[in-house]
Amino acid sequence: MRSSKISPTPRDRTGGFTLAAVLVVMAAILLLTVGLLALVGIERKTARSYVDVKRAEWMAESGMEDFRVKLRNLTDNDEYLVISQEDDDPTDAAKVEGGKDRLEYLYVARPQGGGDSVDYQVTPLFSTADITEDVTDLKELQGVSTLRDEETADFETLPWADEARVNWVEVENDDDEVVGRYAYWVEDLQGRVNLDGGGDDWDTDALTRNQWPFPAPGVPVNVDGPGIEMNLNVLDPAVADAEEPSDLGDRLVDGRPLMVSPKSTLAGAGFLPPLVRDEVTGRLSDESADAVERGVTPKAMPYEERPVIPHAPGIQESMAGRPKLNLNELLAQSTDSAIQAFKGQIEDSLPEFEKRAGGFPDDYLGTLAAGALDYADADSAPIIKAGVRGLDANPLLSEIFMQIHFRGLKLTDSRKSLLWTIKVYAELWNMTNQRVTGNARISYENGLSTSGIGSLPQGQRFDDPRLLDNPDRTTHTLTKEGGRYWSLPIPIDLQPDQYVTNNFVTVDYEIDVGPRYGPGSVFIDEFTLFEELGAAGMSLRWNEEEIDRVDKIIRYSVSGEGEKSDLNFEATVPRYVTKAAIPGHSYGQYRDFVDNMGDPRISYYLRSQRWALGLNAYPGNASPNRRNVRRWSIYDKDGPNKSTVYGRVLPSEWPDGGHNSQVGTWSISGDDSVEPTSAKMIGTLPALEEGTAPQRISNAGRFYSATELGRVFDPVMWEPSYGKDKAQATSSLLAGSITEDRWPRVNTTSTASSEYGGGTTLCIGNPENPAFNNPSQHAARLLDLFHAGNPRAQDRDDYEGPLVTIDGKININTASRDALRVVAAGLLGQDKQLSRVVRTSHRGAPYMMPTVGNIEMGVPTDQKAADIVADAIIDARPITSAYDLARVEQKGYNHPDDAAQEQDGHELFGNRNLYELGPKIEWSDAAAEELFARMYESTTVRSRNFRVWVVGQALAPKGRDSTSKPRVLAESRKVFTVFADPGERTPEGEIDIHQYRPTIVNENDF
């Protein structure tokens, strides 16, 4: 066994304890002298007892001072962790089946290193030999029993737990005789629910946390309210699922003025004596009182902390320990500066992170930065820079139409001409949850040409300046800017998730084909229009900024052998041909599609040289002013074609989930002459539903939580698992399991591609794409690099500054099961359309989707609400970073409908399989990530509030080499509440180690 015996002036390894111990000894001598003088004439035995008692008290105070110096040296920065370990060799009382809990012992772990080499210097926060253990895996920390001497101090602290068993620290006099000793055990008060929590305005009955549209579910809305959101009623064991009424929360809040120390909590909450305690378990028989006693502290002092990048696998060692970047500070900078700072933080810390991009053609990290800034800034203008494009409250190109009207042959006295009217329509989709207003323009790019007719030479395009700039040949309102022709602006006003189709371009052509009679006259019977594959595209200007582009569009059919192209015309027969396409959906020629999910956020980046945006039959498969659906011919309500992925755009199938808006009813009869904006095509539209928009935008002018980065569109581009196997592509989503109708995430076997993408935001709080589920690329790693200041602050300097306030947050590494349950429990409130699938068949209009019904849903349930969360976190501890928290798994749990029965465990956060409804849940990305945000914002990985249980003993003097047992003359037992107050920090936010000293907040005997 290691020895814990030390000199009369116990020394910390830094020497910090020497002066304090000398002062204690000097004070003892002074008091002893005064005491002896005062005792002149009093019976000698009484005098000796007085001195012994005082000496025992001094021993206890020396133990307190020993701990305080140790605490100061171990907590003088913002990088340390406070973790706990259960006693691996408990006393007999804790070994009794159904007996007392095993006692937890605290350690401070100071991390160092990074990348592939991270280790921890771990020091016990209880009396033992001055030992620091170096470990690389905190789960493999040596057991508590290995630190004990043969003779231990055994004393009761928490009545429901095993006795504390710690080492004695011996103190000698000047004659090298052992004259006293002390021992201490430490409890983490931040492992309990803090009733102070930073405010007075509690809503103890709130079953739902921050609700939509407030963007951050884990932080308080009310600046006068508690520092974190929690439902205290969950402490009541009678409240099985946090849905039954209880007055416990109100009693705890109302009784706070009476709670001056942890021991006064029960009385303040109205639990009056006699309180009966079970003799075996040590717990109070009143279950509510027991939960309060074990899980609540009346006051844990708030403090400021500088968020720093953790020393963790995957993070470069050169960046570990440096300050996180404040996202609100970035918002206050110029756009260029903010983007570069955001990128630089990731590049320097996680050099492998940008490999997530796959086939993404532009600046991936810059695009994420622009998306983050656009999400939160106060304006609605997207950031557009070279290689960088954000997404703000603006529309995108959703469906496009070109109507070609050949009006026939015009004959005059001497000339003959061919007449066309070409109209271009664009459907704009407001994918965001914000109202969108502005002016829209589109580019007119028409790559059609003929084989050479009269004044239209072979290969001359219909958008050729020689035509568009010649008023004798064309009539239009286009303006030429930057080498392209642009429509006039059209005012647009769109509610969230609303679509609108407009006729942006009308061009009348009169193409002279020669003399009507005589020399040079040409007989025209039939002719064909041609277009090079993907020769033209379309761009969208929003408030005069070009924000969206479809790079290449197919506007002709590929004819089979012996078939005529639908762009064959007879000179004397007027006719219409209308072409349609859905950006972000199917690319390539007929029967050779690359099928995507129809997310227009990705269409800007689909620039493959092999594929162009495929056409969509008109009018039968067009769906103007509504969610894009290819109608009956390839996607009907229950027919065999319902599983064709190119037949629909269903956000509920996208990797991040979402909701499908209804499509209403409309007529598909008629011909190509029907305009997309006609009443016949528009038909009856359904009412807009609040909460169906796929893209969440805050525009609050600030971040309230770094977890809001999970709303940023992630333009990763990888080939889906079924690739271009068309037979599998048309059946994989629905034919196999109707309840698992999701586009696949990026798997470890996926290959980078320039042809696939869409449907995903950063996975911060839901299961990460398997290919990125590693320490260097997981999206949750961004929370280890960025923070959002103080969410409750109204002063810009506070929420843009380098510090955050820890007020009511619990230490996730030491928290009791009850404390974790209180933080986790509560209904999800970030999704207005939270639903369950009640009918799996895809009904026809007005739905054209599976039938769903609204539900209320809380955290994953096992037997009680939040139990599964608390147990999974406890099993995963210690947790050192946001990445660790995001990867918490529920071991040994499989939903009955889960096909992967052999898999032992599932990621906890955002996993539908951990809920009773399982895959039948239909939720938005914000709802899936809500629980994680709640836990992240309500917890910390370190502590500064402790309760120290100290026993001091005065001993009859004996030599250190004596083998006789110590004779105890007097004993003092004290419990101290200690706050490791970091105090006023330096201008850089660091702790001033010259001023830093933990303080005693409360002292009692026990």
Secondary structure, DSSP 8 states (H G I E B T S, - for coil): -------SS---TTSTTHHHHHHHHHHHHHHHHHHHHHTTTS-HHHHHHHHHHHHHHHHHHHHHHHHHHHHHHHSSSS--EEEEEE-SS--HHHHSTT--B--EEEEEEEEEEEBTEEEEEEEESSSS-S--EEES-GGG---GGGG--SSEEEE--STTB--EEEE-EEEE-TTSEEEEEEEEEEEEGGGSEES-TT-S---TT--B-S-TTSS-TTS-S-TTS-SS---GGGGSTT-SSS-S--SHHHHHHHTGGG--SGGGHHHHTT--S---B-TTT--BSSHHHHHHHHHEES----EEE--B----BTS-TTTTTSB-EEHHHHHHS-HHHHHHHHHHHHHHH-TTGGGGGBT--S-HHHHHHHHHHHHHSSS----EETTEE---S--EEEEEEEEEEEEEEEE-SSEEEEEEEEEEEEEEE--BSS-EEEEEEEEE----EES-BTTB-TT--TT-HHHHT-TTTEE---EEETTEEE---EEEEE-TT-EEEEEEEEEEEEEEEEESSSTT-----EEEEE--TT-EEEEEEETTEEEEEEEEE--S----TT---TTEEETT--EEEEEEE-TTSEESSTT--EE----HHHHTT---SS--B--B-TTTT--TTSS-B--TTT--SSSGGGG-GGGB--GGGSTT--------B----S-TTS-TTSHHHH-B-----TT--SB----SSS-S-GGGGGGSB---BB--TTTT-HHHHTTTTTTS-GGG-------TT--B-SS---S-B--SSS---GGG-STTT-GGGGGGTEE---TT--SHHHHSSS-EEE-S-EETTT--HHHHHHHH-SB--S-TT-EEEEEEEE-TTTT-SEEEEE----S-BSSSBTHHHHHHHHHH----SHHHHHT-EETT---TT-S-TT---EESTT-GGGSTTGGGEE--HHHHTHHHHHHHHTEES---EEEEEEEEEEEEEEETT--S---EEEEEEEEEEEE----S--TTS---TTT---EEEEEEE-
